[in-house]
């Protein structure tokens, strides 16, 4: 039996795969969405304990997803976790020069 249901939202498939593997091996049931609008539909139709979402995505961003989920006003809204895998351009340029 799964420890909880987690929705992972990221437009980068590799990121979704890594998070999915880590959480599944820890006993969680993981559902993936490749973009915010799909995630929003999943949130309306299924219960989740946690949402892990990329902050910057094309279409509906992670922050917009959070706002729309909260606006729906469901008491069973899952706890969101926002993240971004982007590096600043200055750090990237510095590392490339080194």
Buried (B, 14 or more C-beta within 10 A) or exposed (E): EEEBBBBBBBBEEEBBEEBBEEBEEEEBBBBBBBBBBBBBEBBEEEEBBBBBBBBEBEEBBBBBBBEBBEEEEEEEBBEBEBBEEEEEEEEEEEEEEE
